[in-house]
Amino acid sequence: MGYLSDEPDYPLMAEAVRSCWELATTPAILEHGTRVVMVNEQTLASEEGMRAYIDSAIDTAFNPIGTARMGAADDEAAVVDQYCGI
């Protein structure tokens, strides 16, 4: 998928991870669990640690080919027909 194929992707992803950490460590979120797994303050403070975490964690979490319903032309619930036409 080309994840992290450009060097500027790493600092952007590190910023996103740090933003998620800030959210995940708020009292309102932490009351539903005991800790955040795989990331800690030492990881967040280290560029090498962040790079290692990002490399290990990045993955596709959705179906990249789509989920549009296919069906006959008279199927009102279908988004496309069997030829990918409307």
N, C-alpha and C positions, 0 to 999 in steps of 0.2 A: 504494500500500500504506500510505500515511500515515507513512512513515519521517520521523522528526524533525519531526513536525507540532506537537509540544509543546516549548517551549523547554527544559524540564528534560531532554529526551532528549540534548541535546548534551553536558552534563557527564558523564552516565552513559556515553555512547559514548566520550568522551575517556578516561574511566577504563578502559574495556575495552581501548581501543587501547594505552594505556600498560601495562596488564597483559600484553597480548600481546607488546609490545616487550620487556618484562623477560624473558619466556620465550624469545622468539626470539633474544635476544642472550646467552643462556647459552652457555658453551663447548661443551656437549654438542650444542646445536643448530647453532651457528656452524661446527662442524667439518664440517658437511655442505653448507656454502655459503660464499660470500665476504662477503655483506652482506645487509642487509634493504633491499628496494627501496621507494621512495616515501615512507618515513618516516625521519627522522633526529632527532638530539637537538635540533636547532633547532626542528623542527616540534613535537616533544613539549613544548618549553618555552614555546611561544607559543599562546595561546588562539586567535588569528586563524589561525595555521598549522594547528592542530588542526581548527578549524571548516572550513577550506578542504579539508583532507585528507578529513575525514568526508563533506563534501558530494560530493566527487569519487568516493569509494570505495563509498559505501553502495549496495547493489543486492540484488536477490533472487538467491539462489544455490541455489534448490530449486524444485521444481514446487509452487506453492501450492494446486493443486487436488487433490493426493493421488495415491497410486499403488496403492490397494486393487484387487486383482484382481476383475473382474466375471466372472460365468459362470452357467451353468445351475444350478438348485437342487440337482442331484445332483453337481455338481462340488465335491469336497472341498477343493480348493485355492482356490476362489472365496470371497471375503469377503462380497460382496454379489451379488445377481442383477441382471438388466438394469433393474430398477425401483428399485435401491438398497435393496432389502429383504434381510433375512437369509435 
